[in-house]
Amino acid sequence: MGVGPDPGDSGVSNHGRRRFDVRVVPHRRRSPFRLRDWRMGTKLVTVLVVPSVAFLVLAGVQTRGLVGQTTALSDFARQVDIGREITAVVHQLQQERDRTAGELAELRRVGGRADRDAAIAALRPLHAASDAAVRELQRAAGPLADADAAWRVAYSQALEAYEQVIYIRATVPPAVLASDTILGNYHRAVDALLTLLAQPSPGKGQRVLNDSVLRYVQLARVKELSSRVRAELYAAARAGRYGVADQVEVTDLRAQQLTALGAFRVAATTDQIRRYDAASAEPALAAATKLEEQSLPSGGAAPLVLSASQWWAASEQRQDRLRQLEVGVLGDAVTQADDARSGQLRTTLLVVGGIGTVLLVALLISVLVGRSVARSMRLLRGQALRIAQIDLPEALDRLRQVNSGVSDIEVPPAVVRSLDEIGELAEAFVAVHRSAVSVAVEQATMRRNVNLMFVNLARRSQVLVERQLELLDGLERDESDPDQLENLFRLDHLAARLRRNDESLLVLAGSDSTRRWNRPVSLAAVLLAASAEIEQYQRVHREQVADLHIVGHVIGDLVHLFAELLENATAFSRPDTVVLVAARPEGLGALVELTDRGLGMSQAALAEANEVLASPPAADVAASERMGLFVVSHLAARHAVQVRLHPREDGLVALVRIPAALLTGPPPAQLDPPPSRRMLTTGLAPAARPGGAVAARNGVPGSVRADFAVAAPSGFAGSAEPGGAVAGRAGDGGPAAPGELPVAGRRQRRVTAPRQSRPVPVRADDVLAPAAGVPADGGGGWWSREGPTRGVAPAAPVPPAVPVTGGTNERGLPVRVPMAQLSAVTRSARPQKPTPRHDPDPEAVGGMLSRLYSGVRRAEAEETTEISLPPAGGRTEGGQQ
């Protein structure tokens, strides 16, 4: 086997694609809920999507956690960062509260108008500073509107507490409220702000960040307790007395301060403790601590009332120093929060990027693998369908229609070259294809051998039939007994039928007909010749036949085709009915309609017959049972003629569409051909007669029939009459043609009187030869079965019984032809001798026939069945391009 082109190449004819490009029909209905019914692409996508979705779900959960942590740390960093504004507000409120405590003590002690104005003037800058700090806090808290609920609640409470402070400021100059009430509002506002300061939470697992928040919150409480101690001592100094209640309050505040300081030192870093210890050792903080200790009872000594100005200056320096420490510790917390947020954001981005990269790589690898598998499966499927629907059927068609030697059919290689299971499956398909082609080649070789046997047998039978027909011709000419002549006509008809059976066998074997014409013939002559091939030719009537001409090389096949249809039409209809034929142009071609009134066909049988006519099957046993149908199918397919059967109420209609390629113009005008041998011997023109009929039904279910009129085409002297008489005979009392009148210098044609009243059998060759412009006795041309014309001894001239005239003159008198009678009776003085007859040597004739048959066999072995076509631009039959 050879190796052909890649099946993926688009070198397939459109006819092959239209014929074989169909989808494979599954043996059962595909269910989308059954896994094994899924398409390969769907399965690959499922294998790819399910793990990817699972991975995405897990990665999404992980990413969501990381994004949540990043968001929490981002909110935590912003909340810690806003601690600067919160501690600034706390510091300003502490300043305002401590100074207000001293001014209230002074106002209650003096109670004068001038002191009240002085208190208002001293507190107004502190009020403005506190309001400015709160406005800055509100501006910084704007981006935290979507923070967690706890922080928003604490922030709202701090603002409400500060609003109470604003309301209570108006009661300070009149001193109408108790000092505890006024200072209590300040305490609640500061406590609310410190609660807001402690709200930031980084979440679980962030102990370092929680400690950073705890450190600056504890230091802010230490500073708050120190500020309240300052307020108590400053109020006592301005009031000029230091009561027991004041001593207890200061002692309690100092104890809370020491506790808060201890908590700070526990949570603070080493650097923060070192900085706090360094600040505590400073002279300003030491002086304030020393004055504070003097206000405490010790050793039974009464506590001292401190100087207001001295204590305020010393305590203010200590508060400022604690404020600096507070800002430093808060700055450390803000830095840690920013670092944690940045680190978490970087980690989240890396994880998300890693997940995306891994997913992308996994998808890319999966897509590549899936695409490779899908491509291999798609190529394998395409090759399998191509083998099953295009390559193998086309190879079988080629082998089924082969007439010459069977050549090797190239089997394309596998389109999948991989070494996996799919590649092995593709090789298996190619192996199956090779095996199928090998079996088909063997069968084609066997079938060709059988066809050659059929051809040889049919050729031999044809030779015998032709010899039998020639013998019958001689017997018919010499027979005068009407009964015996009728028997000879029947034998002639049977021999013609045998010849057509031989031609049918040649058609089924794929060989060409031996009867050919090289000139165009009218369609009417073709139909007449076909009707002359059947037994019941009298029942064929023609309604209307268009003046169309058929190219010469297809005439024999068309005559055979129409004869088979007419034979079936007459064989399967009542004897008292007629078969009608009509031919008319249709488009660029011609349509022949054959109508009969017969048995008809069932719908199933009609569909089966039309299918056989549309696509000729290979010759098999069914071909011998229904030979007529198969022969018509093969002849129609050979010349692209369409034959279709249609039902009617009382019979069938056979429509034969002849393509425009088989039509041509009329042949050029020629002189009248010499009369045929049969006309010379009988004096009859060719007429339709039974030439051959299919005795059986030819296996066609129903009637495959057509109707033709038996009228002879123009140029014929006579036609067959239904009664059996032949019109237009010479010598039966009818008027003689002008050309038959004896004239001077013309030898009279010998006309033999008819010896019977029965129709003379006329074959298709006798009809088509004159129609094609070729004499029937013209030397036995290659289209005719007749041999060379035998010489006919000229008859002795007979003097005319009446004077020979050359017409009439102007007066209506006959014009004699001078010397006409003399030339007619003039004879040569030399005695006429009969033409010697030379009989051929039998051995020489046998050698010639042996060489002829050997040449025929060699030609059949070479199978040169091609019809030579004229070169491009040349003229075809009928003068067409």
Secondary structure by P-SEA (a helix, b strand, c coil): cccccccccccccaaaaaaccccccccbbbbccccccccaaaaaaaaacaaaaaaaaaaaaaaaaaaaaaaaaaaaaaaaaaaaaaaaaaaaaaaaaaaaaaaaaaaaacccaaaaaaaaaaaaaaaaaaaaaaaaaaaaacccccccaaaaaaaaaaaaaaaaaaaaccccccccccaaaaaaaaaaaaaaaaaaaacccccccaaaaaaaaaaaaaaaaaaaaaaaaaaaaaaaaaaccccaaaaaaaaaaaaaaaaaaaaaaaaccaaaaaaaaaaaacaaaaaaaaaaaaaccccccccccccaaaaaaaaaaaaaaaaaaaaaaaaaaaaaaaaaaaaaaaaaaaaaaaaaaaaaaaaaaaaaaaaaaaaaaaaaaaaaaaaaccaaaaaaaaaaaccccccbbbbbccccccccaaaaaaaaaaaaaaaaaaaaaaaaaaaaaaaaaaaaaaaaaaaaaaaaaaaaaaaaaacccaaaaaaaaaaaaaaaaaaaaaaaaaaaacccccccccccccaaaaaaaaaaaccccccbbbcccccccccccaaaaaaaaaaaaaaaaaacccccbbbbbbbbbcccbbbbbbbbbcccccaaaaaaaaaaaaccccccccccccaaaaaaaaaaaaabbbbbbbbcccbbbbbbbbccccccccccccccccccccccccccccccccccccccccccccccbbbbbccccccccccccccccccccccccccccccccccccccccccccccccccccccaaaaaaaaaccccccccccccccccccccccccccccccccccccccccbbbbbcaaaaaaaccccccccccbbbbccaaaaaaaaaaaaaaaaaaaaaccccccccccccccccccc
